[in-house]
């Protein structure tokens, strides 16, 4: 039994790390569904409207909160959206 555990210990460790809270979250994807890793952390991408009166960031490009966007719809990192004063959309968050 000890050889069985020793053989699979690296795999068990990897699974436990991956399943640990905060390591991987399904929401940490950009609008194309891609995961982005930076320094072993996952960067979260959100969608914003570049229009003059836009105030929110969105979790998906097809959110109806973007229907009246007068600018471009672009993907940015969450920390950048927060830095420019955007708040979460009440529809998609």
URQUI-V918399 format. One record per residue. SS is DSSP state (A for helix, B for strand, O for the rest). PHI is phi in whole degrees, 0 to 359 (NA if undefined). Layout:
# URQUI-V918399
((SS	PHI) (SS	PHI))
This chain:
# URQUI-V918399
((O	NA) (A	296) (A	292) (A	296) (A	294) (A	298) (A	292) (A	257) (A	302) (A	300) (A	293) (A	297) (A	297) (A	299) (A	296) (A	294) (A	292) (A	295) (O	269) (O	292) (O	302) (O	87) (O	284) (O	230) (O	233) (O	301) (O	281) (O	275) (O	223) (O	278) (O	293) (O	266) (O	79) (O	264) (O	277) (B	237) (B	254) (B	225) (O	52) (O	64) (B	245) (B	263) (B	276) (O	266) (B	253) (B	231) (B	247) (B	229) (B	263) (O	269) (O	296) (O	302) (O	258) (O	292) (O	233) (B	247) (B	245) (B	233) (O	274) (O	214) (O	289) (O	263) (O	295) (A	291) (A	294) (A	264) (O	300) (O	261) (O	297) (O	263) (O	244) (O	271) (B	255) (B	231) (B	259) (B	223) (B	291) (A	304) (A	297) (A	291) (A	299) (A	292) (A	297) (O	269) (O	91) (O	282) (B	242) (B	294) (O	293) (O	283) (O	273) (O	261) (O	240))
